[in-house]
């Protein structure tokens, strides 16, 4: 599999899409298609369906496949990088093959996380999924998975040809420089909204983003200013948006982002159990920060 700098669909602002649900908790595919198109129309480069923000863990296999197909039909497969996480490597490979067959340009893959996998297991997992023949972007989230893709392991995965990029969610921005030293051709993607500026300055090539679900134009402007080195613009927007961006790293990130979507006139809707609604004080904080962003003209 040959990947050139001009064929890296994971670069830019890729929105980890929230999934609109109806009151009966069924998936509203029409709204989801419209949402994907709206994000691209408002400055984002693509979408990441079936990530944690898309509540993939509580979707049926049929729903999960249809979400990918809906996104591809709405904006084209080159703009779609689905999450293909699964407990087993064979299942993750099947999801990568489904994404490939749907026309997607890349997939995003967590390490094995049914247990605290060691380095050999991680390598075997990514090797198996890479056999689907679609470029793989690793997703490092040691907070939730308890498996840490440290820079040395990422460099090994990249040297073996198993991954082309990494969504970095550890929160340790120092890792960006170590990754660049060990694997300079491995694309670093910002994985948490509230370290965007720090990782952009460190050389990130993309952002797998949460809050653009509600505020795409301002978020895209922030990212592009940051990677271009326009720190006056980026610093101003970052300070204004950070009260919302930090929710992306909270346990309640799905509920918070969906609430902000509802406030700005999008449809976030409810969440599926075992997630529960925000506490009153959490809802008040999200509402206040969202209202302030809207009042400041950030959309």
Buried (B, 14 or more C-beta within 10 A) or exposed (E): EEBEEEEBBBBBBBBBBBBBBEEEEEBBBEBBBBBBBBBBEBBBBBBBBBBBBBBBEBBEEEBBBBBBBBBBBBBBBBBBBBBBBBEEBEBBBBBBBBBBBBBBBBBBBBBBBEEEBEBEBBBBBBBBBBEBEBBBBBBBBBEEBEBBBBBEBBBBBBEEEBBBBBBBBBBBBEBBEBBBEBBEEBBBBBBBBBBBBBBBBBBBBBBBBBBBBBBBBBBBBBBBBBBEEBBEBBBBBBEBBBBBBBBBBEEBBBBBBBBBBBBBEBBBBBBBEEBEEBEEEBBEBBBEBBEBBBEEEBB
